[in-house]
Amino acid sequence: MQSETKVKLNILKDNNLLSEQEYEVIKRTDEYFDQLNLNEDRDMFLIHFSSALHRLDSEEKIDEMPKIMIDEIEKNSKYDNAKKIIESVLEENKVTLSNTEVNYLLLHILNILEKK
């Protein structure tokens, strides 16, 4: 994890926008991405994932992703790989997110895979 990302996550923790448990989930996910050699732009994913975890904990909802964006995500040649990655992350950490949150995370993962 980049030092800048650690600083951002610590700011979130200090402001009670990220619990210690959620921080541990982010650290495990970062280590998993290391294993997959997914290094480019993963910090954006980690920050969004931390926000998604906080929204889950606080029962806050986000706006639905537009259907046209979902269609584009699903048409991407790396979609199946991205889907497997997010499913592994969620399963490993025993986290259940809404489809909307998952779609936004998939978008970040697809961006990472495109740069790999």
C-alpha positions in Angstrom: 0.0 0.0 0.0 1.3 3.4 -0.9 2.2 5.7 1.9 -0.3 8.3 0.6 -3.1 5.7 0.8 -2.1 4.8 4.4 -2.3 8.5 5.3 -5.8 8.8 3.7 -7.0 5.7 5.5 -5.6 6.9 8.8 -7.5 10.2 8.3 -10.6 8.2 7.8 -9.9 6.2 10.9 -9.1 9.3 13.0 -12.5 10.8 11.9 -14.4 7.6 12.7 -15.2 7.0 9.0 -13.3 3.7 9.1 -13.2 1.2 11.9 -10.2 -0.8 12.9 -11.9 -3.9 11.6 -12.6 -2.2 8.3 -9.0 -1.1 8.1 -7.9 -4.7 8.6 -10.2 -5.7 5.7 -8.5 -3.1 3.5 -5.0 -4.3 4.5 -5.9 -8.0 3.7 -7.3 -6.8 0.3 -4.1 -4.9 -0.4 -2.1 -8.0 0.4 -4.3 -10.1 -1.9 -3.8 -7.5 -4.7 0.0 -7.9 -4.1 -0.4 -11.7 -4.7 -2.3 -11.0 -7.9 0.3 -8.4 -9.0 -2.4 -5.8 -9.3 -0.3 -2.7 -8.5 -1.5 0.1 -10.9 -4.1 2.4 -9.5 -5.3 0.1 -6.8 -5.2 2.9 -4.2 -8.4 4.3 -5.8 -10.0 0.9 -5.3 -8.9 0.6 -1.7 -10.2 4.1 -0.8 -13.6 3.4 -2.5 -13.7 0.0 -0.8 -13.1 1.6 2.6 -15.9 4.0 1.9 -18.2 1.1 0.9 -17.4 -0.7 4.1 -18.2 2.4 6.1 -21.5 2.9 4.2 -22.4 -0.8 4.9 -21.7 -0.3 8.6 -23.7 3.0 8.8 -26.5 1.6 6.4 -25.9 4.5 4.1 -27.0 4.0 0.5 -25.4 5.4 -2.7 -27.1 6.2 -6.0 -27.6 3.4 -8.4 -25.1 3.1 -11.2 -26.6 4.1 -14.6 -27.7 1.1 -16.6 -25.5 2.2 -19.5 -22.4 2.0 -17.3 -23.4 -1.5 -16.0 -23.8 -2.7 -19.6 -20.3 -1.3 -20.5 -18.8 -3.0 -17.4 -20.4 -6.3 -18.3 -19.2 -6.1 -22.0 -15.6 -5.5 -20.9 -13.3 -8.4 -21.9 -11.9 -8.5 -18.4 -15.3 -8.6 -16.7 -15.2 -12.2 -15.7 -11.7 -11.8 -14.1 -12.8 -8.7 -12.3 -15.9 -10.4 -11.0 -13.8 -13.3 -9.7 -11.5 -10.9 -7.9 -14.3 -8.9 -6.2 -16.1 -12.2 -5.2 -12.9 -13.5 -3.7 -12.3 -10.3 -1.8 -15.8 -10.2 -0.4 -15.9 -13.9 0.5 -12.5 -13.8 2.2 -13.6 -10.9 4.3 -17.1 -12.2 4.9 -18.6 -9.0 3.5 -21.8 -8.6 1.6 -22.3 -5.4 -0.4 -25.2 -4.2 -2.5 -25.0 -4.7 -6.3 -24.5 -1.0 -6.7 -21.4 -1.0 -4.5 -20.1 -4.1 -6.2 -20.6 -2.5 -9.6 -18.6 0.6 -8.6 -15.8 -1.7 -7.2 -15.9 -3.7 -10.5 -15.3 -0.5 -12.4 -12.1 0.2 -10.3 -10.9 -3.4 -10.7 -11.4 -3.2 -14.5 -9.3 0.0 -14.6 -6.6 -1.8 -12.7 -6.7 -4.8 -15.0 -6.6 -2.6 -18.1 -3.3 -1.2 -16.9 -1.8 -4.6 -16.0 
